[in-house]
Amino acid sequence: MMKKLKPQLSLSISFFTVTFAIILFISSCKKPDFAPVTNAGISADDNAMLKERMKDKRPNIILIMADDVGYEIPTCNGGQSYYTPTLDAMADGGMRFTQCYSTPLCAPSRFEIMTGKYNFRKYTFYGSIGQDQHTFANVLQNKGYATCMTGKWALDGGDTSIHIFGFDNYSIWNAYKETTSDIGKGRHYKNPKVFQNGEYLPESYTDGKYGDDVFAEYLNSFIDSNKRRPFFAYFTPTLLKTPFSPTPDNPLFATWDPENKISDPKYFPEMVTYLDKLIGNLLKKLDAVGLKQKTVVILALGDNGTSEEITSKFNGQFITGGRSQTTIYGTNVPLIVYWPGTVNKGKVINDLVDFSDFMPTIADIAGTNIPASYGTIDGVSF
């Protein structure tokens, strides 16, 4: 009898050990917890400020639009190739839209989302927006919001245009059309060329840094400076744009030479993870300053579909990115709205949304109207 029990006991112990290891692994991979952090580090003055801020009905608004992110990328949409715990947790805790459409290319999408207009009305040529236009930042500025733009601009005009279009503060890449050797795009990942409040940051500051980290840090500073009033931030990371290259979480980043302009799709998955991490850090920042429930975060996550160099597994099929094509995979992009305490958790919306709809939606959230002087607005608030 004992001889029979020993192997059974050994098998039970092995089964328990393996099961416990699996539980530990699953626990370590769980979705981020966005529960509020303790207020122990918030001063009495800040607590008093928060109480006053909560009386103001105007919420803070953060719109995030990354680069070249198709609908098939986030796991919550059915993606099976990447690790997106922050996006998945935001979808679980907020509202996910399945039918959001951009244009197939970067600059036209940026014109449409900012102005609420279809491109045929005033969009003149690629990479430029006429200074006679108005944007969602103008609408919110008129409502008393502090405004900020940080990330990829790609609409020419530099400091003058950015201020005309309603942004008080900015830290951006691609401020001007590339016309000369010293005024142009420059690098946007390692050793980035960053145009900030009227001048380029010195190379002594940007060398060794990662562009989207610089933009995220600037956004954090903007939040700290505007905790006492409603603010609007338009955060446009350059991820997941080419060149596909190591992120700061990869040991290869330290020796990576961006001057070689090498792009390798093998780095794409870690770039997806890094983008997800940046968004997660932003949510933690809102928690830390006590503004999570006072801030609506809108993820219109791609300015168009994923790069055509990338193939991803999506709902059991392999999908090639459709950037620049007028197809579903060129224009269908992720959209998640996260606003704890206001937006219903886990809601999935199949209604049609396009980029012209964001300006009237943002105006609605702020409790204001778009002036008639802005001309025809094609979008409808969702």
BELTAJO-V127450 format. One record per residue. N is the residue number from 1. PSI is psi in whole degrees, -180 to 180 (* if undefined). BURIAL is I if it has 9 or more other C-alpha atoms within 8 Angstrom, else O. Layout:
BEGIN
n = <N	N>
psi = <PSI	PSI>
burial = <BURIAL	BURIAL>
END
This chain:
BEGIN
n = <1	2	3	4	5	6	7	8	9	10	11	12	13	14	15	16	17	18	19	20	21	22	23	24	25	26	27	28	29	30	31	32	33	34	35	36	37	38	39	40	41	42	43	44	45	46	47	48	49	50	51	52	53	54	55	56	57	58	59	60	61	62	63	64	65	66	67	68	69	70	71	72	73	74	75	76	77	78	79	80	81	82	83	84	85	86	87	88	89	90	91	92	93	94	95	96	97	98	99	100	101	102	103	104	105	106	107	108	109	110	111	112	113	114	115	116	117	118	119	120	121	122	123	124	125	126	127	128	129	130	131	132	133	134	135	136	137	138	139	140	141	142	143	144	145	146	147	148	149	150	151	152	153	154	155	156	157	158	159	160	161	162	163	164	165	166	167	168	169	170	171	172	173	174	175	176	177	178	179	180	181	182	183	184	185	186	187	188	189	190	191	192	193	194	195	196	197	198	199	200	201	202	203	204	205	206	207	208	209	210	211	212	213	214	215	216	217	218	219	220	221	222	223	224	225	226	227	228	229	230	231	232	233	234	235	236	237	238	239	240	241	242	243	244	245	246	247	248	249	250	251	252	253	254	255	256	257	258	259	260	261	262	263	264	265	266	267	268	269	270	271	272	273	274	275	276	277	278	279	280	281	282	283	284	285	286	287	288	289	290	291	292	293	294	295	296	297	298	299	300	301	302	303	304	305	306	307	308	309	310	311	312	313	314	315	316	317	318	319	320	321	322	323	324	325	326	327	328	329	330	331	332	333	334	335	336	337	338	339	340	341	342	343	344	345	346	347	348	349	350	351	352	353	354	355	356	357	358	359	360	361	362	363	364	365	366	367	368	369	370	371	372	373	374	375	376	377	378	379	380	381	382>
psi = <-45	-37	-32	-33	-35	-51	-33	-41	-43	-42	-40	-44	-44	-43	-43	-43	-47	-44	-44	-41	-41	-42	-43	-41	-46	-41	-38	-20	9	161	152	146	117	26	149	141	166	149	13	-32	-2	129	165	-38	-41	-37	-40	-40	-43	-39	-41	-41	-36	-22	-24	124	-15	118	156	149	127	120	124	123	109	-170	126	54	104	166	-27	-3	-54	143	-36	-19	-8	3	144	11	-12	165	108	60	-36	-47	-40	-42	-37	-38	-41	-36	3	-144	128	132	135	-16	56	131	132	-168	173	-9	161	-68	-43	-37	-40	-37	-47	-43	-32	-33	-19	14	147	152	-27	-17	-49	-7	124	-55	163	131	22	145	129	139	1	0	169	153	176	-28	-37	-44	-46	-33	-42	-21	3	11	142	141	147	142	127	128	-142	128	-70	27	21	177	-16	-143	-44	-51	-41	-41	-39	-38	13	10	122	-41	151	154	111	165	148	58	-28	160	144	100	-30	173	-27	-8	107	-158	-57	-174	153	-9	-103	140	58	156	104	125	117	115	51	-4	161	138	142	148	-29	-24	-40	-20	128	-9	167	128	-49	-23	-40	-44	-39	-40	-40	-41	-42	-42	-39	-43	-45	-36	-12	31	-21	-3	160	143	155	127	131	104	117	79	151	-17	135	38	154	158	139	118	167	145	169	-16	-4	129	-25	-17	-38	-36	2	131	106	-16	-23	-19	35	135	126	117	-15	-20	-6	-45	-41	-26	-38	-47	-39	-39	-45	-41	-42	-42	-39	-41	-35	-43	-38	-37	-45	-39	-48	-30	6	21	15	-48	-7	5	126	127	120	120	99	81	-17	143	-11	-174	174	152	142	-8	-10	131	130	151	130	116	44	-1	158	123	129	134	146	18	137	-1	144	60	174	-46	-7	-18	-20	119	159	143	121	135	123	115	85	133	-10	-52	134	140	140	18	134	125	127	7	152	130	135	174	-21	-16	-12	-39	-51	-30	-45	-39	-41	-47	-39	-7	39	175	157	124	143	-26	-14	-9	-168	127	121	-21	161	135	133	*>
burial = <O	O	O	O	O	O	O	O	O	O	O	O	O	O	O	O	O	O	O	O	O	O	O	O	O	O	O	O	O	O	O	O	O	O	O	O	O	O	O	O	O	O	O	O	O	O	I	O	I	I	O	I	I	O	O	O	O	O	I	I	I	I	I	I	I	I	I	I	I	I	I	I	I	I	I	O	I	I	I	I	I	I	I	I	I	I	I	I	I	I	I	I	I	I	I	I	I	I	I	I	I	I	I	I	I	I	I	I	I	I	I	I	I	I	I	I	I	O	I	O	O	O	I	O	O	O	I	I	I	O	O	O	I	I	I	I	I	I	I	I	I	O	O	O	I	I	I	I	I	I	I	I	I	I	I	I	I	I	I	O	I	I	I	I	I	I	I	O	O	I	I	I	I	I	I	I	I	O	O	O	O	O	I	I	I	O	I	I	I	I	I	I	I	I	I	I	O	O	O	O	I	O	O	O	O	I	I	O	I	I	I	I	I	I	I	I	O	I	I	I	O	I	I	O	O	I	I	O	O	I	I	I	I	I	I	I	I	I	I	I	I	O	O	I	I	I	I	O	O	O	O	O	I	O	O	O	O	I	O	O	O	O	O	I	I	O	I	I	I	I	I	I	I	I	I	I	I	I	I	I	O	I	I	I	I	I	I	I	I	I	I	I	I	I	I	I	I	I	I	I	I	I	I	I	I	I	I	I	O	I	I	I	I	I	O	O	O	O	I	I	I	I	I	I	I	O	O	O	I	I	I	I	I	I	I	I	I	I	I	I	O	O	I	I	I	I	I	O	I	O	O	O	I	I	I	I	I	I	I	I	I	I	I	I	I	I	O	I	O	O	O	O	O	I	O	O	I	I	I	I	I	O>
END
